[in-house]
């Protein structure tokens, strides 16, 4: 039987670097100033020896847990992974670690994933709920863990919330299309069971009503519409096909674009398209896609800041933070083709 390799200790690192155990601890925790030369020696020793700090033991000695749990609806959606990346940067800066769990857009799974995160006894939680009910808020309230809700806002919760100005952003997209001469618009959404999607639809409908434009048709296509959208294909084949489409998430934008291509519709020659979230692939298509850009970094940073305040003991009334979106106008939007009913 192979002999088990002895675990590398902090003392081994200190000896290899020629410094004290306390100095190694300061480098690992990034808590006290250490000269650049000494830090370089310690980090080299850590890499050479393959030292892995025992975070659980460190937290036990300090008497507090510097872990934040993050629960997201899905890891397939780049919007959620971008939020996680931002939170990870914030955590690293403030000396925290994050543990991430995904609910897979399943409310039952969300409950079990949240319980698993709470078993780590985190200092706080950041949650992007699966639905408006957010029944799992009871688990958080019972556990007494400070938490912040981002993006998908429940009807009520005992926490600070951070979200985009959904209604205004969507209205701006409708105004852009109307300014080009479009009157017959369609909106493609995941599900109206989510408040943020309802807000986006309300912004578009409200703008059209104020301008005396026909009410746009709204299609609900679910969370996995990247491959095919039968309802949109049927709409495009009918006599009242829209001259402009607004897609309300990044995944729906991809599904709409694919459906238009498969239906033989040219963008923007036959139909103008406004997408959501503005990822790199939207700028790489021909033509590049006009998109509503959500401030992902600001959403994450604001959520983290609010959580740090709550962990520190802030007891003011819960805050509702809204951040502004921007509309990036590109080649996928143009006036309706001459002779085409608008």
N, C-alpha and C positions, 0 to 999 in steps of 0.2 A: 504494500500500500504506500502511495506517495505521502511524504511527510508534509503536514500542513504548514504553509508559510506563516511565520510570525507576523502579526499585524503591526504595521508601522505606526509609531506613536508620535505625539507632539515633541517628546523628549528626543527622539531620533532626529527629527527635523532640526531642533535647536542645536544639537551636537554637530550635525552636518553643516549647518550655516554658521556655527561659531557664535551663537547668540543665546540669550536666555529663553526659557519657556514662555515667559511673559511677553517677550518681543514677538515670538512666533504667534502667540495668541492675539496680539494687537494687529498683526498683519492679516490673520485669518478673519478676524471680526471687523477689521477696518474701523476700529473704534478710536484709537489714539494715534497721533502723528508718529510716523517712522520715516527716517531719512530714505531717500531714493536708493542709495547704495545698499543699505541694510535690507530694505524691502526686496531689492533684486536678488540678494543672496538667499533670503528666506524662500522666495518664490521659486528660485532655481532648485533649492533643496526639496521643496514640495513636489515639483515636477519630476525630479530625478528619483526620489524615493517612492513616488506614487501615493503620497499621504492623502487620506480622505478624512476631513474633520468630522467628528461625531456631533452632528447638529443637535440631536436629542439631548445628549449629555450637557452640551453647552447651555441649552435653554433651561435644563433642570437646575444647573448651577446658578444661572442668572435669575431664576424664579419667574421667568416669563417666556412665553412662546412667541418667537418672531416668525410665525408662519401666517400667511393669509390664504384662505381658500377662495378659489374662483370657480364658479359653476356657470357654464355656458350651454345654450340649447344644442349646439352642434360644433364639431371640429371640421366639418366639410365646408362650412361657409367661411370664406376668407375675411369677411367682416369681423367675425368673432375671433379668429386667430390674430387679426391685426390688433384687436383690443387686448388680447392676452400678451402680445409682444410689448405693447406700451406699458401694461401693468408690470411686466417683468422688469423693464427698465426702471420704473419707479421703485419697485421693491429692492432692486440691487442698490440703487442710490441711497435708500433709507435703511439698509441693513436687514431686510426681510427676505424670506423665501416665499414663493407661491406654489401651491398645489392646485392643479387644474383637473376638473372633471367635466365630462360632457354628458348631457341628458339624451342626445340622439333624437331631439324633438319629440320625446316621449315623457309624458307627465309622471307616469308610474316610475320610470327609470330615474327621473329627476329627483324624486323623493329618496330613493336608495342611494343615489350619488351624493346628495346633500348630507344624508346621515353618515356616509363614509367620510366626507370631508370634516364634519363636526367631530368625528371620533379622534381626529388629530388635535382637538382642542385649540383651534386657531385663534390668533389674537383678533381676527376680524374676517369678514366674508364680503366678497363682491359677487353679486348675482345678476345674471341676465336671464330672467324667468322664461319658462316655456310658454306661458299663457297669462292672460289678464287676471285670472283668479288667484294665482300665486298662493295656493293653499299651503305650500311649504313654509310660508312666512311664520306660521305657528311654531314650526320646529326651531327657527332662529330666535324668535321671541322667548320661547321656553328655555333655550340654551343660554340666553342672555349675552349672545355674541353680537358685537356691533357689526352692522352690515350696511351696504350701499347697493341700490338697484340701478342698473344702467340699461338704457335703450328701450327695452320692452317694459313699460311702466304698468304696474297693477293698479286697480281702481283705488286701493288703499293699502298702506303698509306703514310700519313704525320705523321708517328709515329715510335717509336722504335719497334723492333720486337725481339722476343725470340723464338727459336725453337731448336729441336734436330737435330743432324747430321744424318738425315734420310738415305741419300744415302750410306754413309760409313758403317753405322750399318747393313743395309740390305745386302751389299756386304760381310760383315764379316760372316753373316749367310750362304750365298751361299758358301763361301770359306770353312766353317766348313763342310758342306754337301759334297762338292767336295772332300775334304780331306779324307772323309770316303769312297769315291768311287762312289758317286751318280752322274749320268749324266742326268737322266730324272727327272727334278724338275717341280713342279707346284707351282704357286703363287696364293693365294686366297686373294682378296682385297675387300674393301667396294666399293669404286668408284674412278675411275681415274680422276674424275672432281675435286679432291682435290690435291693441290700441294704436300702436305706431302706424300700422297699415291703414287703419280707419282714419287717422289724422291726415295722412297723405291723400286719401280719397276725398276727404272733406275739403281739403285745400283746393283740389282741382274742381270739384263740383261747385264749391262756393264761388270760385273765380268765374266759371262758365255761367252760373246763374246771374251774377252781377253784370256780366257783359252781354247778357241776352243770347248766349250761345246754347246750342242743343246740349242736353245733359249727356255727358260721356258714358258709354257703356263700360261697365266694370266686370272683368272676368276674374274669378278666383281659380287659381290653378294649382295650389298646394306648394309644398316646400321643395319638391323635386321635379321641376319643370324644365330642366336643362335639355332633355332629349327630344321631347315632343309636347305640343300643346294642342290637342285635338280641337278644343273650343275655338282657339284662335284660327286654326286652319279653316274651320267651317265659316267663321266670320269673314275671313278674307275671300272665301269663294262666293259669298253672297253679294247681293246688289248694293247693300249699304256698307261696304267695306270702308274702314276708316282711312283717312288720309294721313293720320298721325297717331302714334302709339306712345304712351308713357308706361314704362316698366318700373315697378316699385321696389325691386330688390336687384342685387347684382346677379343672382342665379336666374331670376326671371328675365333679366335683360339678355342673358346668353340664350335662354330658351326662345325668346321672341325673335332674336336675330336668326337663329337656326331655322325657326318656323318660316320666317319671311324668305330666307334663301330657298328652302325646300318648296315653297309655294310659288316661286318664280317672281317674287316682288323685289324690285331694286330699291335700295336705300341711298339717297332720299328721293330718287326719281318717282317711285310709285307711292312710297309712304315714308314719312319722317319718323325718326325714333329718338326718344329721350330715355336714357338708362339711369341706373342708380348706383352710387358708391364710387364710381370713377376709378377702376383699377387699371393697371398697365395694359392689359389686353384690350381695353376699350379704346385706348389711344393708338393701338397697333393695327386695328382693323382698317379696311378701306371701304368707305370713309371712316375716319375716327368718329366715335360716338359722343354726341352731346350728352352730358351726364350731370346729375345732382351729386355733388361731392360732400359727403358727410365728414366732419372733422374728427376722424377716428382718434388721433393722438390727443385732442382736447377732451374727448369723451372719457378716455382712459385716465388722463392726468387729473381731470376734475373729480372723477370717481375715487381715485386714489387719495387725493387731497382731503376730500370729505371723510373718507374712512380713517385717515390718520388723525383728524380732528376728533372723531368719535372714540377712537382707541385711546387718545390722550385724555378723554374724560369730558369733552364738550357736551353740554346738556341743553343747548338752545333748541328752539323749535326746529322740526325737520325742514330741510331746505329742498326746494325743487329747482334744480339748475337746468337751464336750456341753453344749448349752444347753436350758433347759426351755421347753416349750410351755404354752399355757393353753387352756382350753375356754370358749368364749363361748356360754352357753346362751340360746337365743332361741325364737321361736315355732314353728319347724319340728319340734320334738320335744314329744310329749305322750303320755299313756297310750294303750294300744290302745283302739280303739272298743269300747264295751260290746257283748258278744256276739261280738266278733271273736276268733278263736283267736290267742293271743299267741305 
